[in-house]
Structures are given as structure tokens and as C-alpha cells.
Amino acid sequence: MSVRPVRVYGDPVLKQRAAEVTQFDESLKGLAADMHETMHAYRGVGLAGNQIGVLQRILVVDVPGGDEGEERRIYTVVNPVIVEKSGTQTDEEGCLSIPGVWQDVTRAMKVAVEARDENGQPFRIDAEGYLARALQHEIDHLDGVLFVDRLSMLKRQFLRRDLDALARGELPEGHHPMARGEGR
């Protein structure tokens, strides 16, 4: 296992759609392990293949349980498809690939995701709240969509200076990638 560098806003790989995974082998298991290690090293709660420069439809999430004492929900999700959505929730999101930028994003409150695990076994996740948000955020990455793409034109214009700084390889002034704690 190894920590891989996370790609940052402006890297073209973040705007590309990832390809379906067709081989479920030791290489995929190694990639999944690296992704979990990278996500934890960067203090994130989710990571998509694009974010480490791998254009394969794989993501990992590790979010706290919904209730006090509930176990963390940790998944490796390959070839995910959202098959059901309901309700809405608006909450602040950040992203490991867009350090220092946090904005409110509206997403579905509940989702059902069908996918495969790193061994190729099919499974379904019925998620709501924070887990649903994290899955939608990471699946967006696999489609080449960043959370800032879901903001209004006015909000994107407001963030333009920070986003341009990131695209030039600079952190926005006064920002540190881990300043807000957990990212996505």
C-alpha cells in the first residue's frame, strides 16, 4: 500500500469520465488499498480514481456512522450506478482536489447505488444523509464533474480567484488543504 498524490483543480484528468472496470484482479485490489490509504493520509472521507490520476470507475468512502456508537461505513465501490434518488439536502462540501474551497451544495437525501466490490461481487448500498452525499460527490468525480460545477454561475464567479490560483498550482491565499478538517 502507498499514498498517492491527489490531483488538484486544473488537472485535466479531473474533468474526464472514468472507464468501467473490467478486470477484477490483484492490481485492482492494490489500487483500492492505495486509495483507502491515500484518503486517510489526506484526511478525506471519500476518494475517486480520477483524483489520483486513474481513469477507472472506482471510489472509496469512509464516513462516520449516522448514530452515536454506530460503526464507520467503509466501502470500496466499483462501477457504481445510482439507481434511485429521493429528497434533497443542502450542506457544505469541500474536496481534496479543491483544497480550501467550501460551499453549500444541494444533493439527494437518499440514494441507492448498485456496484461491485474489488472482487467483482455485486452489492447495493441504500444510503441517506452524509453517506448519500459522499457517494454522490465521488460518483460525480467519476463522471468528470466537480462539486463547484454544481454551484450557480454567480457562486463560481465569486470563487474564480481561488480556482484560478489552484489551476496555476498555487493554494489560494490564506488557505491550507487540511485547514477545515475532513474533506471529501
C-alpha positions in Angstrom: 0.0 0.0 0.0 1.1 3.5 -0.7 -0.1 7.1 -0.5 -0.6 8.6 -4.0 -0.6 12.3 -4.8 -4.1 13.8 -5.1 -4.7 15.7 -8.3 -5.8 19.3 -7.8 -8.2 21.6 -9.7 -6.9 22.5 -13.1 -5.6 19.0 -13.8 -7.5 17.7 -16.9 -7.9 14.2 -15.5 -10.5 15.6 -13.0 -12.8 16.6 -15.9 -12.6 13.2 -17.7 -15.1 10.4 -17.4 -13.6 7.3 -15.9 -13.9 4.0 -17.8 -15.7 0.9 -16.5 -13.5 -1.6 -14.6 -13.5 -4.9 -16.5 -10.7 -6.8 -14.7 -11.2 -7.7 -11.0 -7.7 -8.8 -10.1 -4.8 -8.2 -7.6 -4.0 -4.9 -9.4 -7.5 -3.6 -8.6 -7.2 -4.8 -5.0 -3.9 -2.9 -4.7 -5.4 0.2 -6.2 -8.3 0.0 -3.7 -5.8 -0.4 -0.8 -3.8 2.6 -2.1 -7.0 4.7 -2.4 -8.0 3.9 1.2 -4.5 4.8 2.5 -4.4 8.0 0.4 -7.9 9.1 1.5 -6.9 8.6 5.2 -3.5 10.3 4.7 -5.3 13.4 3.3 -7.9 13.2 6.0 -10.7 12.7 3.5 -14.0 10.8 3.7 -14.0 9.8 0.0 -11.7 9.5 -3.0 -12.4 8.7 -6.7 -9.9 7.1 -9.1 -9.7 10.4 -11.1 -8.4 12.2 -8.1 -5.2 10.1 -8.2 -5.0 10.1 -12.0 -6.6 6.7 -12.5 -9.4 6.8 -15.0 -11.2 3.8 -13.7 -14.7 3.8 -12.1 -13.6 3.0 -8.6 -14.2 5.1 -5.4 -13.7 4.6 -1.7 -15.6 6.1 1.2 -15.2 6.1 4.9 -17.8 8.1 6.8 -18.9 8.1 10.4 -22.0 6.1 11.4 -25.2 8.0 11.5 -26.0 7.4 15.1 -23.9 7.6 18.3 -21.8 4.5 18.6 -22.6 3.3 15.1 -19.7 1.8 13.2 -18.0 3.8 10.4 -19.3 2.9 6.9 -16.3 1.9 4.8 -16.7 0.9 1.2 -14.8 0.2 -2.0 -17.2 0.8 -4.8 -16.5 -0.3 -8.4 -18.6 0.7 -11.4 -21.3 2.5 -9.3 -24.7 3.4 -10.7 -27.2 5.5 -8.8 -30.5 3.6 -9.4 -32.8 5.6 -7.0 -32.8 9.1 -5.6 -35.2 10.9 -3.3 -35.5 14.0 -1.2 -33.0 16.8 -1.1 -30.3 18.1 1.3 -28.1 21.1 1.2 -24.9 21.2 3.1 -21.3 22.4 2.9 -18.9 20.4 0.8 -15.2 20.5 0.3 -12.9 18.4 -1.9 -9.4 17.0 -1.6 -8.9 18.2 -5.2 -10.1 21.7 -4.5 -8.3 22.5 -1.2 -9.5 25.5 0.8 -12.8 25.9 -1.0 -16.1 25.0 0.8 -19.6 25.7 -0.5 -23.2 24.6 0.1 -24.3 22.0 -2.5 -27.8 20.5 -2.9 -28.0 16.8 -3.5 -30.4 13.9 -3.0 -31.1 13.0 0.7 -31.3 9.3 -0.2 -29.7 7.2 -2.9 -29.5 3.6 -3.8 -26.2 2.6 -5.5 -25.6 -0.6 -7.3 -22.0 -1.6 -7.8 -19.3 -4.3 -7.4 -16.7 -4.7 -4.8 -13.0 -5.1 -5.5 -13.6 -8.9 -6.0 -16.3 -8.3 -8.6 -19.2 -9.2 -6.3 -22.3 -7.2 -6.9 -23.8 -5.3 -4.0 -26.2 -2.4 -3.2 -25.9 0.5 -0.8 -29.0 2.2 0.4 -27.7 5.4 1.8 -29.0 8.6 3.3 -27.6 11.8 4.7 -23.8 12.1 4.8 -23.1 8.7 3.2 -25.5 9.6 0.3 -23.8 12.9 -0.1 -20.3 11.4 -0.1 -21.3 8.7 -2.7 -22.9 11.3 -5.0 -19.8 13.6 -4.7 -17.4 10.7 -5.6 -19.6 9.4 -8.4 -19.7 12.9 -9.8 -15.8 12.7 -9.9 -16.0 9.5 -11.9 -18.2 11.4 -14.4 -15.7 14.3 -14.6 -17.9 16.6 -12.5 -16.6 18.6 -9.6 -18.7 20.0 -6.8 -18.0 23.5 -7.9 -19.7 22.6 -11.3 -22.9 22.2 -9.3 -22.8 25.8 -8.0 -24.6 28.7 -9.5 -22.7 30.8 -12.1 -22.7 33.7 -9.5 -21.0 31.5 -6.9 -18.5 30.2 -9.4 -17.6 33.7 -10.3 -17.2 34.6 -6.7 -14.7 31.6 -6.3 -12.9 32.4 -9.6 -9.8 33.8 -8.0 -9.3 30.8 -5.7 -10.0 28.4 -8.5 -7.6 30.2 -10.9 -4.9 30.0 -8.2 -5.4 26.3 -7.8 -5.3 25.8 -11.6 -1.9 27.6 -11.6 -0.6 25.2 -8.9 -1.0 27.7 -6.0 -3.1 27.4 -2.9 -5.5 30.3 -2.6 -4.1 32.9 -0.2 -4.6 32.1 3.4 -5.7 28.5 2.7 -4.2 25.2 3.8 -5.6 22.0 2.3 -6.3 20.5 5.7 -7.5 23.7 7.4 -11.1 22.6 7.7 -10.5 19.0 8.9 -12.1 16.3 6.9 -12.6 16.8 3.1 -14.3 14.7 0.5 
